[in-house]
């Protein structure tokens, strides 16, 4: 079984800090650059699961890199280089304290709330009579607060502006970028026989300019359906074949875990871990349209450290 990278603790010249996120380890280099290591950690319901998924970090990093390059004409982004299959180096920006979630279809957590009678999500009124996995007349933006720890919280555009989290002018620009990025991502997915169902974007500011930051259009930040068979499955009320982290959430739900107090994460067998790894690789090959080349995991820490140091020149 391939090795999984679940944590890093490197030390680089001019390093100011190290932040361990749910999935990424982020190194602040001189308050100017960020070195973002996409580990093989996996989280669901805002809980980091006990085992890493081999090649997951490589999949996420390389998909994000592909889409950052493919959308640079829409909005400037933070990426400068990918010195290792699991690493992106980019500009340090001051992140906005919201995540811009955009949904093209009623599914996942939105469907769970809708099924329980909710008809307003983040200030957006939802039509009556919708069914699971149904396409919205037009995509909707349902932002959340950006939490350092614990759960992100749904919030409306009006609340974001009223609370001064983001200025009205900046928020309008974030909305425009979000719609344009989703349209581009949807077009690229369609070319590969996929439907980009929903996703999230994060933005930051540097020298007064808005940048797209973090990852985009990966299976951790997005949900994809297969286009073939979508309509038939929808009409029959059958689950959609999808490529996203939702299958992990469903497995957890079926085994009695939704991140609530007192609940235990079910045992992750090697067989299950490998199956998750295969699903991530499957998405990579579908959305990027190229075979996935597995990097050597034998000395994964040493490889990553050496590649970063070589790029930074230290």
C-alpha positions in Angstrom: 0.0 0.0 0.0 1.3 3.4 -0.9 2.3 5.8 1.9 0.2 8.7 2.8 1.5 12.1 3.9 -0.6 13.2 6.9 1.6 16.0 8.3 4.7 18.1 7.7 6.9 20.2 9.9 9.6 21.7 7.7 11.7 24.7 8.4 12.7 27.1 5.6 14.8 30.3 5.4 12.7 33.4 6.2 9.8 31.2 7.4 7.5 33.2 9.6 4.9 30.6 10.6 3.4 27.2 9.8 -0.4 26.7 9.8 -1.9 23.2 9.7 -5.3 23.4 8.1 -7.8 20.6 7.7 -6.0 19.3 4.6 -3.1 21.7 3.8 0.0 22.8 5.7 0.8 26.4 4.9 4.2 27.9 5.3 4.5 31.7 5.5 7.8 32.7 3.8 8.8 36.3 4.7 5.2 37.5 4.8 5.4 37.6 1.0 5.0 34.0 -0.2 3.0 31.0 0.9 4.2 27.4 0.4 1.1 25.3 0.5 1.6 21.5 0.9 -1.5 19.5 0.0 -1.3 16.6 2.4 -3.2 13.3 2.1 -5.4 14.2 5.1 -9.1 14.0 4.5 -11.8 15.8 6.4 -15.6 15.5 6.4 -18.1 17.4 8.6 -15.2 19.6 9.6 -13.5 16.6 11.2 -10.1 15.3 10.1 -10.4 11.6 9.6 -7.9 9.3 11.3 -6.2 7.9 8.1 -4.7 9.7 5.1 -5.6 8.8 1.5 -2.6 8.0 -0.7 -2.1 10.3 -3.7 -5.1 12.5 -2.6 -2.8 15.5 -2.0 -1.2 15.1 -5.4 -4.6 14.9 -7.0 -5.9 18.0 -5.3 -2.8 20.0 -6.0 -2.5 19.1 -9.7 -6.2 19.7 -10.4 -6.1 23.0 -8.6 -3.0 24.0 -10.6 -4.7 23.1 -13.9 -7.7 25.2 -13.1 -5.8 28.2 -11.7 -3.9 28.3 -15.0 -7.2 27.9 -17.0 -8.9 30.7 -15.2 -6.1 33.3 -14.9 -7.8 35.4 -17.7 -10.9 35.8 -15.5 -9.3 36.7 -12.2 -5.7 37.0 -11.0 -4.7 34.2 -8.8 -2.1 33.6 -6.1 -0.1 30.7 -7.9 3.5 31.2 -8.9 4.8 27.7 -9.2 4.3 24.0 -8.4 7.7 22.8 -7.4 6.4 19.4 -6.3 3.3 17.4 -7.3 1.9 18.1 -3.8 3.1 21.7 -3.4 2.0 25.1 -4.8 4.0 28.3 -4.0 2.2 31.6 -4.4 1.6 35.2 -3.3 0.5 35.8 0.3 -2.8 37.6 0.3 -5.1 38.8 3.0 -8.0 36.4 2.7 -11.6 37.5 2.9 -13.4 35.9 5.8 -16.0 34.3 3.6 -16.1 31.3 1.2 -18.1 31.9 -1.9 -20.1 28.7 -2.4 -22.0 28.5 -5.7 -24.6 25.8 -6.5 -26.0 24.7 -9.9 -28.0 21.9 -8.5 -30.0 21.1 -5.3 -28.0 18.4 -3.6 -25.8 17.6 -0.6 -26.4 19.8 2.5 -28.7 22.1 0.6 -30.9 19.2 -0.3 -30.9 17.9 3.3 -32.1 21.4 4.5 -34.6 21.6 1.7 -36.0 18.2 2.5 -36.5 19.4 6.1 -38.7 22.3 4.9 -36.1 25.0 4.4 -37.0 27.4 1.5 -34.4 30.1 2.1 -30.6 29.5 2.0 -28.2 32.3 2.9 -30.9 34.8 2.0 -31.7 33.1 -1.3 -35.3 32.0 -1.8 -35.5 28.5 -3.1 -38.4 27.4 -5.5 -41.1 25.1 -4.3 -41.4 21.6 -5.6 -37.8 20.9 -6.3 -36.4 17.4 -6.2 -33.0 16.1 -5.2 -30.3 16.7 -7.8 -32.5 19.1 -9.7 -30.8 21.9 -11.6 -31.6 25.4 -10.4 -33.0 27.8 -12.9 -29.8 29.8 -12.5 -26.9 29.0 -10.2 -27.2 30.4 -6.6 -24.4 31.8 -4.3 -24.7 30.6 -0.7 -21.7 32.0 1.2 -20.3 30.9 4.5 -18.2 32.5 7.1 -14.5 31.3 7.0 -13.8 29.6 10.4 -10.3 28.9 11.6 -11.6 26.1 13.6 -14.9 24.2 13.8 -17.8 24.7 11.5 -18.3 27.4 8.8 -21.6 29.1 9.1 -24.1 30.0 6.4 -24.5 33.8 6.0 -26.3 36.0 3.6 -24.9 38.7 1.3 -26.8 41.3 3.3 -25.3 40.1 6.6 -21.8 40.0 5.2 -22.0 43.6 4.1 -23.9 44.8 7.2 -21.3 43.3 9.5 -18.4 44.8 7.6 -16.9 41.4 6.8 -16.6 42.4 3.2 -17.3 45.8 1.7 -20.3 46.2 -0.7 -17.9 47.1 -3.5 -15.6 44.1 -3.0 -18.6 41.7 -2.5 -20.1 42.7 -5.8 -16.7 41.9 -7.5 -16.5 38.5 -5.6 -19.9 37.6 -7.0 -19.0 38.5 -10.5 -15.8 36.4 -10.3 -17.7 33.5 -8.7 -20.3 33.3 -11.5 -17.6 33.6 -14.2 -15.4 31.0 -12.6 -18.3 28.6 -12.2 -19.3 29.1 -15.9 -15.7 28.3 -17.0 -15.5 25.3 -14.7 -18.9 24.0 -16.0 -17.7 24.4 -19.6 -14.5 22.5 -19.0 -16.4 19.8 -17.1 -18.9 19.4 -19.9 -16.1 18.9 -22.4 -15.1 15.8 -20.3 -18.6 14.4 -19.9 -19.0 15.8 -16.4 -21.4 18.3 -14.7 -19.9 20.7 -12.2 -22.7 20.6 -9.6 -21.4 23.0 -6.9 -18.1 24.4 -5.7 -16.5 27.0 -3.5 -14.0 29.8 -4.1 -11.8 31.7 -1.8 -10.5 35.2 -2.5 -7.9 37.5 -0.9 -6.4 41.0 -1.4 -2.9 42.1 -2.0 -1.9 45.7 -2.6 -5.6 46.6 -3.1 -6.1 43.9 -5.8 -8.4 40.9 -5.5 -6.9 37.5 -6.1 -8.3 34.0 -6.3 -6.5 31.9 -3.6 -6.4 28.3 -2.4 -7.6 25.4 -4.6 -10.4 25.4 -7.2 -12.5 22.7 -8.9 -11.0 19.8 -6.9 -13.1 17.0 -5.4 -12.6 18.5 -2.0 -14.1 21.8 -2.9 -16.5 20.7 -5.7 -19.0 18.1 -6.6 -19.2 16.5 -10.1 -21.9 14.3 -11.6 -21.4 12.2 -14.8 -23.4 13.9 -17.5 -24.2 10.5 -19.1 -27.2 9.1 -17.3 -27.9 12.2 -15.3 -31.4 12.8 -16.7 -32.5 9.2 -16.5 -31.3 8.8 -12.9 -32.9 12.2 -12.0 -36.3 11.2 -13.5 -36.2 7.8 -11.7 -35.1 9.4 -8.4 -32.0 7.4 -8.3 -28.7 8.5 -6.8 -26.4 10.2 -9.3 -23.0 8.7 -10.1 -20.7 11.4 -8.9 -17.1 12.2 -8.4 -16.7 14.3 -5.2 -16.1 13.9 -1.5 -19.8 13.4 -1.0 -19.3 9.6 -1.3 -17.1 9.8 1.8 -19.8 11.8 3.7 -22.4 9.3 2.7 -20.3 6.4 3.9 -19.8 8.2 7.2 -23.6 9.0 7.5 -24.4 5.3 6.8 -22.0 4.3 9.6 -23.5 6.7 12.1 -21.2 9.7 11.9 -22.0 13.3 11.1 -19.4 15.1 13.2 -21.7 15.5 16.1 -20.6 15.2 19.8 -20.4 11.7 21.0 -20.2 10.1 17.5 -17.3 7.9 16.6 -15.6 7.9 13.2 -16.1 4.4 11.8 -13.0 2.2 11.2 -11.2 3.0 7.9 -9.9 -0.3 6.6 -7.0 -0.5 4.1 -9.5 -1.6 1.5 -11.7 1.4 2.1 -8.8 3.8 2.1 -7.6 2.4 -1.2 -11.1 2.7 -2.7 -11.2 6.4 -1.8 -7.7 6.9 -3.3 -9.0 5.2 -6.5 -12.0 7.6 -6.7 -9.8 10.6 -6.3 -7.5 9.4 -9.1 -10.6 8.6 -11.3 -11.8 12.2 -10.9 -8.4 13.6 -11.8 -8.3 11.6 -15.0 -11.8 12.6 -16.0 -11.6 16.3 -15.3 -8.0 16.8 -16.4 -8.3 14.4 -19.3 -4.8 12.9 -18.8 -3.6 9.7 -17.1 -2.6 10.2 -13.5 1.1 9.6 -12.9 1.7 8.5 -9.3 4.6 10.2 -7.6 7.1 8.1 -5.6 5.9 7.9 -2.0 8.8 6.0 -0.5 10.6 9.1 0.8 7.8 11.6 0.4 8.9 14.0 3.1 12.4 14.3 1.9 11.3 14.8 -1.7 8.9 17.6 -0.9 11.4 19.4 1.4 14.1 19.2 -1.2 11.9 20.5 -4.0 10.7 23.4 -2.0 14.2 24.4 -0.8 15.4 24.2 -4.4 12.6 26.5 -5.6 13.1 29.0 -2.7 16.9 28.9 -3.2 17.7 28.0 0.4 
